[in-house]
Amino acid sequence: MSLYLDSIQQRFRTYYDMGTKTIERLDNTQLHWQPQGEPNSVALLVKHLRGNMLSRWTDFLTTDGEKPGRDRDQEFEDDQASTEAVLQRWKEGWDCLLKAVDGLKEEDLGKTIYIRAEPHTVLDAVNRQLAHVAYHVGQMVFLGKMILGENWQSLSIPKGQSDAFNKQKFGNK
């Protein structure tokens, strides 16, 4: 497999894990909390990402990435889904995306696909999706940190622990 495809599979799985850990740390009320000004809640971000992923990655190489049945505006209406439903949506979207990405071959990367009738190489469409996912998972993590405050557990190197992490990784060089 190409280095690019190996890399992209790992990057997507990293964002899946970050989002999953964030969702699992929040209770149902917290999943639906929206800061003042009506930005999206974690639950709405999950609902949107699911809709986007199912639309883009179902029949990825053969049909337009904006499927006729998708109702994007509805993805931003809070339906007060249960925690279990939020997690199911998360998993369903990611299962579709990862199955499609895992099925790509190096020779697919230069093919042309369409998103809203706009041509993209497969390579560009994958990069576009990675950026979209990173943007929204970052929002989810930020909301989780806001909601949980000092009870938030870092998803990477905890604040103030970089030196200890580096010593563990690199030894006492």
C-alpha positions as CSV (number, residue, x, y, z in Angstrom):
1,M,0.0,0.0,0.0
2,S,1.2,3.5,-0.6
3,L,2.7,5.6,2.2
4,Y,0.0,8.2,1.6
5,L,-2.9,5.7,2.1
6,D,-1.2,4.2,5.2
7,S,-0.8,7.7,6.6
8,I,-4.3,8.8,5.9
9,Q,-5.8,5.7,7.5
10,Q,-3.8,6.4,10.6
11,R,-4.8,10.1,10.7
12,F,-8.5,9.3,10.3
13,R,-8.3,6.7,13.1
14,T,-6.6,9.2,15.4
15,Y,-9.4,11.7,14.9
16,Y,-12.0,8.9,15.4
17,D,-10.3,8.0,18.7
18,M,-10.1,11.6,19.9
19,G,-13.8,12.2,19.1
20,T,-14.8,8.9,20.7
21,K,-13.0,9.6,24.0
22,T,-14.6,13.1,24.1
23,I,-18.1,11.7,23.6
24,E,-17.6,9.0,26.2
25,R,-16.5,11.5,28.8
26,L,-19.7,13.6,28.6
27,D,-23.1,12.8,29.9
28,N,-26.2,13.4,27.8
29,T,-26.9,16.9,29.0
30,Q,-23.2,17.8,28.3
31,L,-23.4,16.3,24.8
32,H,-26.2,18.7,24.0
33,W,-24.8,21.8,25.7
34,Q,-24.2,24.8,23.5
35,P,-22.2,27.9,24.4
36,Q,-23.9,31.3,24.2
37,G,-24.4,32.4,20.6
38,E,-25.7,29.0,19.5
39,P,-22.5,27.3,18.3
40,N,-23.0,23.6,17.7
41,S,-23.0,21.1,20.6
42,V,-21.0,17.9,20.5
43,A,-24.2,16.0,19.6
44,L,-24.8,18.3,16.6
45,L,-21.3,18.0,15.4
46,V,-21.6,14.2,15.5
47,K,-24.9,14.4,13.7
48,H,-23.4,16.6,11.0
49,L,-20.2,14.5,10.6
50,R,-22.3,11.4,10.3
51,G,-24.4,13.0,7.5
52,N,-21.4,14.3,5.8
53,M,-19.5,11.0,6.0
54,L,-22.4,8.8,4.8
55,S,-23.0,11.2,1.9
56,R,-19.4,11.5,0.8
57,W,-18.2,7.9,1.4
58,T,-21.2,5.8,0.3
59,D,-20.3,4.7,-3.3
60,F,-17.4,7.1,-3.0
61,L,-15.8,6.3,-6.4
62,T,-19.0,6.1,-8.4
63,T,-21.6,8.6,-7.3
64,D,-21.6,12.3,-6.4
65,G,-20.5,12.9,-2.8
66,E,-23.6,15.0,-2.1
67,K,-26.3,12.3,-2.1
68,P,-29.9,13.4,-3.0
69,G,-31.4,12.1,0.3
70,R,-29.1,14.1,2.5
71,D,-30.7,16.9,4.5
72,R,-27.7,18.9,5.6
73,D,-29.8,21.6,7.3
74,Q,-31.5,19.0,9.5
75,E,-28.1,17.9,10.7
76,F,-27.9,21.1,12.7
77,E,-31.3,20.7,14.5
78,D,-31.0,19.2,17.9
79,D,-33.2,16.2,18.3
80,Q,-32.0,15.5,21.9
81,A,-30.6,12.1,20.9
82,S,-29.6,9.8,23.7
83,T,-25.9,9.2,24.5
84,E,-26.2,5.8,22.9
85,A,-27.7,7.3,19.7
86,V,-24.9,9.9,19.6
87,L,-22.3,7.1,19.8
88,Q,-24.2,5.0,17.2
89,R,-24.2,8.0,14.8
90,W,-20.5,8.5,15.4
91,K,-19.7,4.9,14.7
92,E,-22.0,4.7,11.7
93,G,-20.4,7.6,9.9
94,W,-16.9,6.5,10.7
95,D,-17.6,2.9,9.7
96,C,-18.7,4.2,6.2
97,L,-15.6,6.5,5.9
98,L,-13.1,3.9,7.1
99,K,-14.4,1.1,4.9
100,A,-14.2,3.3,1.9
101,V,-10.7,4.7,2.7
102,D,-9.4,1.2,3.6
103,G,-10.6,0.0,0.2
104,L,-8.7,2.6,-1.8
105,K,-5.7,1.7,-3.9
106,E,-2.8,3.8,-5.0
107,E,-4.2,3.9,-8.6
108,D,-7.5,5.4,-7.3
109,L,-5.8,8.6,-6.0
110,G,-5.7,10.3,-9.4
111,K,-9.3,9.4,-10.4
112,T,-11.9,12.1,-10.6
113,I,-14.9,12.0,-8.3
114,Y,-17.6,14.7,-7.8
115,I,-18.8,16.5,-4.7
116,R,-21.8,18.8,-5.4
117,A,-21.0,18.3,-9.1
118,E,-17.5,19.8,-8.6
119,P,-14.7,17.6,-9.8
120,H,-12.0,16.5,-7.3
121,T,-9.2,14.0,-7.6
122,V,-9.6,11.2,-5.0
123,L,-6.5,12.5,-3.3
124,D,-8.0,16.0,-3.0
125,A,-11.3,14.6,-1.8
126,V,-9.5,12.6,0.9
127,N,-7.5,15.6,2.0
128,R,-10.7,17.7,2.0
129,Q,-12.4,15.2,4.3
130,L,-9.4,15.0,6.6
131,A,-9.5,18.8,7.0
132,H,-13.2,18.7,7.6
133,V,-13.0,16.0,10.3
134,A,-10.0,17.7,12.0
135,Y,-11.9,20.9,12.2
136,H,-15.0,19.4,13.8
137,V,-13.2,17.0,16.1
138,G,-11.2,19.9,17.3
139,Q,-14.4,21.7,18.1
140,M,-15.7,18.6,19.9
141,V,-12.6,18.4,22.0
142,F,-12.6,22.1,22.8
143,L,-16.3,21.9,23.9
144,G,-15.4,18.8,26.1
145,K,-12.6,20.8,27.7
146,M,-14.9,23.8,28.3
147,I,-17.6,21.6,29.9
148,L,-15.4,19.4,32.0
149,G,-12.9,22.1,33.0
150,E,-10.3,20.8,35.5
151,N,-11.9,17.3,35.2
152,W,-10.8,17.0,31.6
153,Q,-8.2,14.4,30.9
154,S,-5.8,15.3,28.2
155,L,-5.9,13.4,24.9
156,S,-2.2,14.0,24.4
157,I,0.6,15.3,26.6
158,P,-1.0,17.0,29.7
159,K,-0.2,20.6,30.4
160,G,3.0,21.0,32.3
161,Q,4.2,17.4,31.6
162,S,6.1,17.9,28.3
163,D,9.5,17.5,30.0
164,A,8.5,14.3,31.7
165,F,7.0,13.0,28.5
166,N,10.2,13.8,26.5
167,K,12.4,12.2,29.2
168,Q,10.3,9.0,29.0
169,K,10.5,9.0,25.2
170,F,14.1,10.0,24.7
171,G,15.7,9.0,27.9
172,N,18.2,11.2,29.7
173,K,20.1,12.4,26.7
